[in-house]
């Protein structure tokens, strides 16, 4: 796996030097209007907006794995779906190999989707239970015209072998596979179109720990062999640390910290990141020690985001300025970026 750290180079507004990124999101916003039904209009209630993603910028270099972590509901999955165009951003810009993908017409968008794929959390629900694995993979190959029709059956076998499954398994239905095997099929389907960038959304969270390790090793091997670039979305930092070169931490629709994976677990800066790192169970001589300490309070609603720093209602270090002024994501010494008033502003981004 590519462990090269890019965060220490001169950075742009989204984390890498200009021209270095394969994928770059610039100030992505995704809001979901609520209460627009007939009864809501009859009551003349003001329209509410769920601010799932509220201005996220992130650049990912070729061959890099960026881990995106945060509690459930922080907006990380929504952001990933915006990158692959499953959701259309409310505003912002997404560039792939320098091109603004949101400005593409329908034909260009279809071509681009062959280069950007997603692996979903639940491999069973993402597979048609009435279709054999062969049918699911052949459909992808045919729609995207990856190879001549006569070569499709051979290509299906190659894809299954690449993810550690027997070609004979192509004749089985999804229900005949274990969870880990189904996830391998999901990976094979993503690989079918020869992508350059894959968003892995909680790709191992539904699996047993031993199976998680196998799938993580598979993803790392595929990255080495195929030169893939990943956005790896997870709520578990312990999983992310083993596959990521950089880690971005998201809270209530915003990125609050970006650090190299080699340093963020030893020197987390943002109080929210510190709490997440402290929640990772530690292995000591006496066995696994559960160090989890709950963060005080519940996350605020993305419908009613607090003024100032979004984390201040739960932060043990909150100051008066935190309640009034939202901190910018700023570059610190060594290229780390953090959005917190505890740290001096070196370079706003």
N, C-alpha and C positions, 0 to 999 in steps of 0.2 A: 504494500500500500504506500502511496505517496505521502510521506510525513513531512514534506517541505513546508516550513512556516512562511507564509507570505505577509503576515501582519507587520513585520518589522521594516518593510520597504516603505518608501514614500506613498502615502495613501490618498485616495480620492474621497469624495463624500460618501462612498459606500464601501470602503474597506481595502481597496487595492490600488496600485499605481495605474494611471490611465493606460488603456490598451491591454492590460493584463487579463481582464476577466473574460470568461466564456459566457457567463450569465450575469447580468447586472440589473437589479431592481432599484428604481429611483423613486423614493417618496410614494410607495404604493399605499393606497387607501382602498379599503373595501368596507362599505357601510351597507347594512341591510335595513331598509325602511320597515317599520312595524305599524300595526294599527291602521292599515289602509283599507280594511274591509268595509262592507256596507254599514254594519252597526256602529263601527268607530266613526264613520263620517256622519251618521245620524246624530251621534252624541256630540259631534263637533269638537272632539278631543284634538289637541295639537299632535301632529305626527311625531312619533318617537323613532329614534334611529339607533340600531345596535352597531357600535363601532368596533367591528371585529379586528380589522387591521387599520391602523391610524397613522400612517406615515412611516413606512419601513423602507430603509435603503440597505442593500446588501449586495456585494459583488463576490463571485465565486470563480476562482482561477481554473484553467484546464487541468484535469487530473486531481483536483482537490476534493476533499470531503469536508463540508461544513456541517457541524451538528447544530440543530436548532431546538432548544429546550425551553421548557416552561410548564407551569401547571395547566391542567385541563381548562379550556376556555380562554387561553391567553391569545389565541389567534394564529398559532403556528400552522395548523392544518389549513386554515383559510388562506394564509399566505402561500403555502405550497400549491394549493389548487389554483391560485391566481397565476403562479409561474407557468403552469402547464395549460392555462386557459380553460380549466374546468369552471372557474369563476372569472367573469370579466371585472377587472378592477374598477372602482368608482372613479379613481384618478391615479395618476402616476405613469411611470414609464418602465417597460421591461425590454432590455436589449439582450439579444442572443447573437454572439459573434459580431457585435457592433450594430446589428440591425434592430430597429424599433418594431418588435413583433406585434404590438397593439395596433400599428398602422397598416398591417398586412390585409390584403383582400382574402376572400374565402379560400382561393386556390393556394395562395402562399401560406396561409395558416395551416392547411392540411399538410403541406410539405414540411413545415416547421415541426409539426407534431410528430413526425417521424424521428426527429432528432431529440425531442424532449418527451420523456415517458414518466409514468408514476407507478410505484408499487404500493398497494393499499394495505391497510392494517389487517383487515379480515379477508384472508385469501378465499374462504368458502363463498362469502356473499359476492365476491367479485368474479366468480366463475359461474357459468350457467350450469345448474345441476342436471339439466337434461341433455347436455352436450358432452360428448367424449372429449378428452384432452386434445386428441388429434384434430377434432372439429374446431375447437377454440383457437388453436395455434394456426391451423390452415387458413382460417378466416382472416386473421391479422396479416398473414403473408400475402394473401390474395388481394385484400383491400389496398394495401400499400404497394403492391406490385414489386415485392422484394426480389423475386426470382421467377423464372418461367414455371408455368403450371406443372410441367412434368417433373420439376425438381422439388416441388413443395413437400411431398412425403419424406424425401431424404433430409430436407432442411428441418422438418419437425423432429426427426430422430437426432440430428446434430444438436438442436436446442436443448432437448431433454438430457442428452449426455453432458452438455456443457454445465448444466446445473446439478449434475450428480444423479440423474434418474435414468432408468433403462428405456431405450426406445420402445420396447414392448408395452410400456405403461401408457402409451398414447391411446390404447384401446379401452382404457378404464374411464369411469365417471368420477367427478370430484369427490363424491361420498366414499369412494374406495381408497382414499388417501388419508394419511395422517395430516395434522396441521402443518408440520414442518415440510412435508412433501407438497402440500397445496401451495405453500408460500414459494417453494422452488418453482412450481408451475407458473405462479404469478411473475416471478423473476424471468423465467423463460419467455413468457409472453411479452414482457417489456423489452427483452433483448431482441425479439424477432425483427424489429424494424431498424436494428443497428443504431441505437441512440448514442448521443454524445453525453447527454445529461439526464440523470434520473433523480426524481424526488421520491425518497423512500419514507412513507408516512406511517410511523409507528410499525415498521415492517416486522419487528420481532416481539412486540409487546404482548401478543396473544399466545406466545409459545413458551414451553418449559425452558428453564435456564439452560439446560444442556443443549437443547435444540437451538436456542438463541445463539449460542456460541458457534454452532455449525453454520447457521445462516450468515452470521457476521463474517466468519472466515470465508464463506463462499463469495460474499459481496466484495471482500478485500481482494480475493484472488481474481475475480472478474475485472476489478479495477486495474490490477496489474497487467492482465492479459489484453484488455480491450481499451485501456486508457480512458475509462469512464470518469465522469465527474458526478458527485453526489451532493444533494441536500438531504441530510439524514435527520428526520423529525422524530423526537422522542420526549417523553417526560422523565425518563430515567437517565441521570447523568452518568451513572455507572456503566451503562451500555454505550453511551456516546463517547466516552473517553477512549475506548478501545478501537474506534474506527475513524475518528475525526482528526483533521489537522488543525482546524479552528472550531471554536464553539461560540455561537451567538445565543444570548439569553433573552427571552421575550416575556414581557409582562403586560397584560391588559392592552394588547394591540401595538406595543412599542418594543423595539430592541433596547435593552438597558445596559448590555455589556457584550463586547466581542473580545475574545482572547485566544491565543494559541492553546490548543489542548494540552500542550506540554506544561503550561503554567497556570491555567485557570483553576485547576483542582488544588494547587498549593497556595496560590495568592489571589483568590477571588476578591474583586474590589467592591462591587455593588452589594449592599446589604441583602438584597434578594438572592443574588448568586451565592453569597456566603451561606444563607439558610439552605439553599438547595444542596450545596456541597456537604454541609453538615448532616444532611439527611441520608447520605450514602452509607449503608451499613459497612463497617470496617472489619476486616479479618485480623484477629489477634491470636496470641498463643492459646488463649482460653476458648477460642472458637469465634464465630461471627458475633460481633457486638453491634446491637442496634442503637445507633446514635441519633436516630431521628428525633428532632424537636420541632413540633408544629410551629409554623409561622403564626403569630397572633392574628386572630380575626380571619374573616373570609375575604376573598378578593372582591372589590367593589364591582357593581354591575357595569358591563360595557355599554349599557344604556344611559347610566348616570355616572360618568367618569369624574372623579374628584378634581378640583382645581389644583394647580401646582404639580408636584411630583405625584404620579399615580400610585406610588407605593407608600406615600407618607402615612396613611392611616394605619399601616401595619409595621412601620419601620421603627426600630428601637432608637435610632439616631436622628429622628426627624427634628428639624429646626424650624423656626418661624418662616424662613424663606421657602422651605419645602412646601408649605401650605399655599403659597401664593405664586411661585414662579416654577414653570416646568423646566427641568434641566435639559440641556442639549446633550446629544451624544458627542463626546469630545475625546480627542486622541491624547493619550497620556504617554509617558516615557516608554519606549519599547514598542510602540504601535498599538498597545491595548486601547480600546475605546470604552468609555463608561458614561452613563447619563446619571450623574449624582452630584449634588451640591457639596459633598464632602471632599471633592477633588477639584483642584484648580483647573481652569479652562486653559488647555494648551492649544487646541485647534478644534473649533466647532465644525461638525459635519452634518 
